Amino acid sequence: MNGKRKTRARGFTLIELMIVVAIIGILAAIAIPKFAELIRKSGEGASKGNLGSIRSAMSIYYGDMEGQYPSSLPALTISGKYLTEIPLAKTPSYHADTSAALGGTQAAFAGADLGRWYMDNVAGEANVGMVWVACSHTDSKGSVWSAY
């Protein structure tokens, strides 16, 4: 052999590579739907958190104005004392994210499906000062958005 050693070619066979690709494909098929669900849940959580921020700002405004609610949600952003801007209402998969707000009575809101904030701003109403999400769809847990 003249002092030379035979070296064997190193590497992966085609079968081994195909098995690895198949395993990665199976893992991706399982992970991608879970990832999409997590994205939806994060959007829902953001919307619920934003609703809490608006309600907190409304409570502070109510206290500062000695028992009067603002006439509309944009009134909370004047001078940035209560909110710097109206946060987005996110209803994943149903409506585009928006900070638009509606106002009126709760009866006028019944059945509204616009994906916006809704505020009962009519004096004398039982729910005056309440804020909801104007969406008749359900979240990932099956609760109707307008129930929050």
ABEGO torsion letter per residue (X at the ends): XGGBBBBBBBEBBAAAAAAAAAAAAAAAAAAAAAAAAAAAAAAAAAAAAAAAAAAAAAAAAAAAAGGBBBABAAAAABGGAABABBBBBBBBGABBBBABBBBEBAAAABGBBAGBBBBBABBGBAABGBBBBBBABBBAAGBBAAAX
